[in-house]
Amino acid sequence: MKISAAAAALLSLALPTATAWTVSRHNSAMVSSLHRPTSMSIRSPSLLQSTTVKDAAVEEVAAAPDTGAREFGVVNTNKLSKLYDLVVIGGGPAGVAGAIKAAQMGRRAIVIDKPKFDAGVLPNGLDLFFGGPTGLFSKALRDLAKTTNVAAMRAQHMDSDVIWKQITNGIVKLAMRNSEGQCRTLARYGIDYLQGSAMLLGEDDEANKAAESKFEDDMDSPEDGLRSVKVTHTGVLDDYVGFVHDAEVTVTGTKVLVCTGSKS
């Protein structure tokens, strides 16, 4: 990907501690000035793989107050026991957009997504990386490059690790705003969002056959059938016992949209 000299200057700070970055062969030197009038090409698997970004996310989670209430990523069991028109597996931009489109057409939808790593989930259930596109952190880095004056920070004799810490914190905060915005949008459309590991069951699976019998009268076109999804390592809300951790549930829909990208 092509990045500006300013962004490259920020990246140069990460080299001592972050392992995700490699310079392409035809550009072997990192620029160190925000004002160098050139650009360079950098290849990276993902800024998410940078240990410093992960550490910043973990620290953000650890610093968040635990109110004891889960606000995001949990669904009441009464809702889960009913038939959905669309079950979306994968909480990236495509999955979120698909669920919103279904809701706009008057359909009942749910998004099931597994957090990239548990330490990136706030006590209230907000997954810092939910709804974020591939390359979200690279985009955030480019945005920060427009407002972060590394030269001025160095002139104040700030250590490179301190400067990079500020940058990674800014990246994580941008991800938080994006994630919470996506969750709020789903809620406004009445779309359920459940965190957990999803497995699409086969048509001949006993659980799927049982669901066909259960929802036979609820389907617009019974001949089209339905599909069930087993969700494990999830948290659900029960009217009698409250929040149930590490539960296993089956979610059924007349349609299933798989949007897991490279994870499929």
N, C-alpha and C positions, 0 to 999 in steps of 0.2 A: 504494500500500500504506500502511497505517496503522502508524506507529511511535511509540514513546514519546518523551517529552521528553528522556530521557537519551540515547537513540539519536540524536535530532536534534542534541543538543549535540555528540556525537562527529562527526556529519556536518558541523557548522559548521566544524570544524577542517580538513576536506578541501577546502573551497571554494577556497582560494588555489592548490591544486596539482592537484586532481582535477577532471576536466571532465565526469564522467558524471552529475552530480547536477543536477536542475532542480526548482525549487519550484513546486507547483501554483498556479494563478492565485489561488485563494481563500485562500492562506496565503503571503504574499509575504515574510515575515520569518522568519529562522532564530532559534530560541531559543538563548540562550547560557548558560543555567543548568541544571544537572542537576535542580533542584528546582522548576522552573516547572510548575505543575499543569495542563498542557494537552498535547495531542498535535497533530500536524500530518500532512498527507498529502504524500508526496514521490513523484515518479515518477522512475524511473531505468531505462535500458535494461538495465544490469547493472553491479554493482560491479566485475566482472571488467574492464570497460572503463576503470576508473580507472587512470591511468598509475601512480599510487603503489602500488596493489596489485600491478600487473604488475612494477614495479621491485622490490618486496619479494620477490616470488616468484623473480625472476631472481637477486637477491642471495642468497637461501636456497640456490638451486641452485649458485651459484658458490662458496659457502662449504662445501658438502658435500664430504667427502673422496672422491676417485676411487679406488676399490679395484681398478678394472679389470675388475670382474665385473658382469654384467647380471643382476639378480635378478627384475625385473618386465618384462612386456611382450614377452618373447621365448619362442619355442617351438621344440623340437627338430624338425628336418625329418622325422624318422621318424614323429612324431606327426601332423604336417601331411599326410603322404602317405597317411594312413588316412581312412576315411569317418567323418564325424561325423553324429550324429543331429540335432543342431541347431547351426547357425551363426548367431550373433547379431552384427549390425552395429550398433554403438553401445554405448558403455560408460557410459551414464547409469543412474539408478536402475531404469528399466524394463528395460533390457537385462540388467543384472546380475541382477535378480529373475527374468527369464525363463530365464536360463541356470541359476540355482540350482534353479528348479522342475523343469527338465528333468533335472538331476542327481539330484534327489530321487526322480524316477521311474525312475532307473536308466539314463538316457540319457547319451550322450557329447556334451559341448557345448564350444564355444569362443566367446569374446567377442573381437571385432575392433574396435578403437577408435583413432581418430586423435587425438593430443594437440592441445589447442586452440592451443598455440604451443610450438615446440621448446624455447624457453628455460625453460619450466616443467617440464622433465623432469630429475630428478636423475640423476647418473652411474650409479646402480644401476638406472635405468629407471623409477623411480616417477614417474608423471605426477601432479603436485600436484592436478589437477582431475578425475582419473578417479573415476567413480562418484558425483560430486557432483550434487545436483539443481539445477535452475534457481533462482537466488536464494540459493545456498548462502552467498555472501559477505554478502548482506543479513541472512540469519539469523545469521551469525557476528557481524555488527555489533550486532545486537540483544542477543545473548548477552554481548558485551563491555561493552555499555552498562550491564549489571547489576552489573558488578564494577569498572568503570573510573571513578574519581573525578576528572573533569576539573577541577573546582573546586579540589581539593586540589593538583593538579599546577600549576595556574596560580598558586596561592598560593605555590608554591615558585619562581615566576618561570621556569618551564619554557617554552620557546618552543613555539608551536603546532605547528610542523613536527616538533619532537621528540616531542610527544604523539601526533600523527597517525602518526608512524613506529612508535611502540610499538603503536598500534592495528592498523595494516596487518600488522605482524609477527605479532600475535596471530591475525589472520584467516588468514594463510598457514599458520601452524602447525596451526590447526584443520582446514584443508583437507588438510594432510599426514596428519593422524591419520585423517581420513575415508577418504582414498585408500588408505592402507596397510591399513586395516581391511577395505576392500572386496576388495583383492587377496588378503589372507590368507584371507578367507571363500571366495573362488573356489578357492584352492589346497586348502582343506580338503575341498571337494566334488569335487576332481579336475577342475576346469574350467580349460581352457587360456585364456590371455589374451595376445593378440597386438596390438602397436601397429602401425598402418599405415593407409594409405588403401585403403578397400575399394570394389570395384565389382562389383555383381551382374551376372553374365554371362547372356545370353539362352539360352533352351532350345536354340536352333539354333546357338549358338556352338560352334566346333570343339573348344575346350577342354572344354566341357560334354558334348559327344557322346563325347569320349574318356574322360571320367570315367564316363559311363554304361556304357561297355564294360568299363572297369577294375573297377568296383564292382558289376557285374551280380549276382554271386553273394553279395554282402554285404547286399543290400537285402531288407528284410522283404516289401515289396510293389513289385517291379520296375515294375509298371504305373503306379505313382505318380510314377516318375522321381526325379530329384534336381536340385540346382542347385549351380553352382560360383561361387565368389567370387574375383576376382583381387585380391590384396593387394600394393600397391607401397609403396616407401619404408619397408620394414620391416626388422627385424633378426631373424635366425634363428640357431639353434645347430646346427652340423653336427658329426657325430661325428669327422670327419677333419680339418677345417680350423678348427673352433671357431666363434667368433662371426662371422657374415657381416653386414656393415653394408649398408644400402640395397639389400636384396634384393627380388626379386619372386617371389611364390609363388601357387599356386592352392589354395584350400581348398574342399572339397566336403562337402555335407551333404544329408541327405534332406529337411530343412526349413531354411528361412532366415527369421530374424526380424529385421526392420529396425526399429531403435529409435533413429533419428537425430533425431527431433523436427523442429525447424524447419530442420535442415540437409538433410532428405530431398528 
